[in-house]
Amino acid sequence: MSYNDADVAAAGAAMDKYRGGDGGEIGAALVVVGLSAERAVKEARIRDDMIRVAHRAGASLRQLAEVSGLGRKGVTAIVSADATETR
């Protein structure tokens, strides 16, 4: 795998964003936590989008709750958000 200068600069900027002024273990841990949080938000958006797609295709709220690990209320809120967004 190869990286260009822009990729390296972007990675460094992302790390600096979370590290702040802390160095050593604390700074490294803050970087990992920050980047993991960003990824979790992205993954949740993808999951929610796929819940909406599956529901429109006919999956039941029960099925979606079971496979997502969310409760039915959570799945219902995600699916309901789709209905309000498309109006």
Secondary structure, 3 states (H helix, E strand, C coil): CCCCHHHHHHHHHHHHHHHCCCCHHHHHHHHHHHHHHHHHHHHHHHHHHHHHHHHHCCCCHHHHHHHHCCCHHHHHHHHHHHHHHCC
